[in-house]
Amino acid sequence: MDDEMNVGELLKETAEENQTRKVLEILNECKDLEEAKEKVKALLNK
């Protein structure tokens, strides 16, 4: 049972890290804060 919980936690952590990477990539690509906000909102609405 502990192995299943550990795998679940690892999956959750990996997903969170990947989401953070996506947000950072968006911030680096955008020319201003408004564009970044719109792109992050679009990411949340997927």
Secondary structure, 3 states (H helix, E strand, C coil): CHHHHHHHHHHHHHHHHHHHHHHHHHHHHCCCHHHHHHHHHHHHCC
